[in-house]
Amino acid sequence: MTGWLLGAALLLLAALGAPVFALLGALSLWLFHGAGIDPAAVIIELYRLASLPALIAIPLFTFAGFLLAESKAPQRLLELAESLCGWMPGGLAVVGLASCAVFTAFTGASGVTIIALGGLLHPMLLKQGYPERFTLGLLTCTGSLGLLFPPSLPIILYGLVAKVPIDKLFLAGAVPGLVLLGALGAYGAFVGWRAGIPRQAFSAARALAAARAAAWEVPLPFVIVGGIYGGKFTATDAAAVMAFYVFVVEVFVYRDVGWSDLPRIVRESMTLVGSILIVLGCALGLTNYMIDAEVPEALFEALSRVVSSKVGFLAVLNVLLLIVNMVEIFSAIVIVVPIIIPIAAKYGIDPVHLGVIFLLNLEIGYMTPPLGLNLFLSNRRFGAPLPKLYRASFPFWLAHVAMLALVTYWPALSLSLDSWRNPG
């Protein structure tokens, strides 16, 4: 009875707007106290978190992402991409897909992409004659495409929680991300061809001018991604390189970000980092209790009575992850991942493969009605009613679900790149 009352009280407090970290921390302290364990176990978990070497990647990547979002980098990169790909069928749609994916990967948040690039791409796509429904669907859903590519913040967070090498996760997400990007690009080209969108003649002069304008930003993806995939540096090294490079380029070279803007950018970016770390620390304390109480083993025993096969478990897992990721993203990673990893291991599922499944569910959760975050952001940004956004997002949602099924039941799609790089 006490447990049910506590659960009801926590749900009520959550509905009233209580901070997630406060609820998780309070629940952890109460459970440890009830088990006769010193509540300092929660604080010890915070200390352990602070001592992780890979943790520094989160604030560095976040700071660099905020700097890029505050600068004119989106306009310069979009102009370059359009000058290079405008001659293709559906060229601007393909440009929008690729630009959104790259920008989300480096800023770590699809919401920033919808706000920053959506305002630029929305009138451009409509002016060229793309259907409004397709335009809204593209800008609503493709903001989360970059979550599978380095240096995506959710990848780093999953690696820290799951105790999986972040470099392996970066490799695992690359092929599924590129396949999904290619499939959506083909769909965009088909829509452009069917709508009779005129192609732009390629202009070497325009492309050269755009390349010169973005000359300092173009190397960034190649340096960071190439360095990680080539084994030149780790994810933590990449974070330091990216933060320093972006700071120098945007503050000293382009001067898009003034010295007076830096305190605000640091404050806003570190506020986000602080909120993530507080939730992460409190959630890991709760997770430790669940592991000590053998909750994963109990869940596995209950689940194994209903689901005996790996195929069935993966199907159930995808449904549960979709629901959880639709409601709360970062909390879902830090609470759910440590619980499902030991259960998945009993079904013979690789934790790196599980990471890609989790991240794809995260992408889909962003665009799934009625609570998908991207839907609400697009509603605010473009003024489109939510039912209209639900219909517009459906083809893109369907493509993501098809990719999720492919990744779920074909592990080699995620694991082959790392096996090829490390044959031993």
Secondary structure in CASP SS format (residue, H / E / C, confidence):
PFRMAT SS
TARGET T0000
AUTHOR 0000-0000-0000
METHOD secondary structure of the structure
MODEL  1
M C 1.00
T H 1.00
G H 1.00
W H 1.00
L H 1.00
L H 1.00
G H 1.00
A H 1.00
A H 1.00
L H 1.00
L H 1.00
L H 1.00
L H 1.00
A H 1.00
A H 1.00
L C 1.00
G C 1.00
A C 1.00
P C 1.00
V H 1.00
F H 1.00
A H 1.00
L H 1.00
L H 1.00
G H 1.00
A H 1.00
L H 1.00
S H 1.00
L H 1.00
W H 1.00
L H 1.00
F H 1.00
H H 1.00
G H 1.00
A C 1.00
G C 1.00
I C 1.00
D C 1.00
P C 1.00
A H 1.00
A H 1.00
V H 1.00
I H 1.00
I H 1.00
E H 1.00
L H 1.00
Y H 1.00
R H 1.00
L H 1.00
A H 1.00
S C 1.00
L C 1.00
P H 1.00
A H 1.00
L H 1.00
I H 1.00
A H 1.00
I H 1.00
P H 1.00
L H 1.00
F H 1.00
T H 1.00
F H 1.00
A H 1.00
G H 1.00
F H 1.00
L H 1.00
L H 1.00
A H 1.00
E H 1.00
S C 1.00
K C 1.00
A H 1.00
P H 1.00
Q H 1.00
R H 1.00
L H 1.00
L H 1.00
E H 1.00
L H 1.00
A H 1.00
E H 1.00
S H 1.00
L H 1.00
C H 1.00
G C 1.00
W C 1.00
M C 1.00
P C 1.00
G C 1.00
G H 1.00
L H 1.00
A H 1.00
V H 1.00
V H 1.00
G H 1.00
L H 1.00
A H 1.00
S H 1.00
C H 1.00
A H 1.00
V H 1.00
F H 1.00
T H 1.00
A H 1.00
F H 1.00
T H 1.00
G C 1.00
A C 1.00
S H 1.00
G H 1.00
V H 1.00
T H 1.00
I H 1.00
I H 1.00
A H 1.00
L C 1.00
G H 1.00
G H 1.00
L H 1.00
L H 1.00
H H 1.00
P H 1.00
M H 1.00
L H 1.00
L H 1.00
K H 1.00
Q H 1.00
G C 1.00
Y C 1.00
P C 1.00
E H 1.00
R H 1.00
F H 1.00
T H 1.00
L H 1.00
G H 1.00
L H 1.00
L H 1.00
T H 1.00
C H 1.00
T H 1.00
G H 1.00
S H 1.00
L H 1.00
G H 1.00
L H 1.00
L H 1.00
F C 1.00
P C 1.00
P C 1.00
S C 1.00
L H 1.00
P H 1.00
I H 1.00
I H 1.00
L H 1.00
Y H 1.00
G H 1.00
L H 1.00
V H 1.00
A H 1.00
K C 1.00
V C 1.00
P C 1.00
I H 1.00
D H 1.00
K H 1.00
L H 1.00
F H 1.00
L H 1.00
A H 1.00
G H 1.00
A H 1.00
V H 1.00
P H 1.00
G H 1.00
L H 1.00
V H 1.00
L H 1.00
L H 1.00
G H 1.00
A H 1.00
L H 1.00
G H 1.00
A H 1.00
Y H 1.00
G H 1.00
A H 1.00
F H 1.00
V H 1.00
G H 1.00
W H 1.00
R H 1.00
A C 1.00
G C 1.00
I C 1.00
P C 1.00
R C 1.00
Q C 1.00
A C 1.00
F C 1.00
S C 1.00
A H 1.00
A H 1.00
R H 1.00
A H 1.00
L H 1.00
A H 1.00
A H 1.00
A H 1.00
R H 1.00
A H 1.00
A C 1.00
A C 1.00
W C 1.00
E C 1.00
V C 1.00
P H 1.00
L H 1.00
P H 1.00
F H 1.00
V H 1.00
I H 1.00
V H 1.00
G H 1.00
G H 1.00
I H 1.00
Y H 1.00
G C 1.00
G C 1.00
K C 1.00
F C 1.00
T C 1.00
A H 1.00
T H 1.00
D H 1.00
A H 1.00
A H 1.00
A H 1.00
V H 1.00
M H 1.00
A H 1.00
F H 1.00
Y H 1.00
V H 1.00
F H 1.00
V H 1.00
V H 1.00
E H 1.00
V H 1.00
F H 1.00
V H 1.00
Y C 1.00
R C 1.00
D C 1.00
V C 1.00
G C 1.00
W C 1.00
S C 1.00
D C 1.00
L H 1.00
P H 1.00
R H 1.00
I H 1.00
V H 1.00
R H 1.00
E H 1.00
S H 1.00
M H 1.00
T H 1.00
L H 1.00
V H 1.00
G H 1.00
S H 1.00
I H 1.00
L H 1.00
I H 1.00
V H 1.00
L H 1.00
G H 1.00
C H 1.00
A H 1.00
L H 1.00
G H 1.00
L H 1.00
T H 1.00
N H 1.00
Y H 1.00
M H 1.00
I H 1.00
D H 1.00
A C 1.00
E C 1.00
V H 1.00
P H 1.00
E H 1.00
A H 1.00
L H 1.00
F H 1.00
E H 1.00
A H 1.00
L H 1.00
S H 1.00
R H 1.00
V H 1.00
V C 1.00
S C 1.00
S C 1.00
K H 1.00
V H 1.00
G H 1.00
F H 1.00
L H 1.00
A H 1.00
V H 1.00
L H 1.00
N H 1.00
V H 1.00
L H 1.00
L H 1.00
L H 1.00
I H 1.00
V H 1.00
N H 1.00
M H 1.00
V H 1.00
E C 1.00
I H 1.00
F H 1.00
S H 1.00
A H 1.00
I H 1.00
V H 1.00
I H 1.00
V H 1.00
V H 1.00
P H 1.00
I H 1.00
I H 1.00
I H 1.00
P H 1.00
I H 1.00
A H 1.00
A H 1.00
K H 1.00
Y C 1.00
G C 1.00
I C 1.00
D C 1.00
P H 1.00
V H 1.00
H H 1.00
L H 1.00
G H 1.00
V H 1.00
I H 1.00
F H 1.00
L H 1.00
L H 1.00
N H 1.00
L H 1.00
E H 1.00
I H 1.00
G H 1.00
Y H 1.00
M C 1.00
T C 1.00
P C 1.00
P C 1.00
L C 1.00
G C 1.00
L H 1.00
N H 1.00
L H 1.00
F H 1.00
L H 1.00
S H 1.00
N H 1.00
R H 1.00
R H 1.00
F H 1.00
G C 1.00
A C 1.00
P C 1.00
L H 1.00
P H 1.00
K H 1.00
L H 1.00
Y H 1.00
R H 1.00
A H 1.00
S H 1.00
F H 1.00
P H 1.00
F H 1.00
W H 1.00
L H 1.00
A H 1.00
H H 1.00
V H 1.00
A H 1.00
M H 1.00
L H 1.00
A H 1.00
L H 1.00
V H 1.00
T H 1.00
Y H 1.00
W C 1.00
P C 1.00
A H 1.00
L H 1.00
S H 1.00
L H 1.00
S H 1.00
L H 1.00
D H 1.00
S H 1.00
W H 1.00
R H 1.00
N C 1.00
P C 1.00
G C 1.00
END
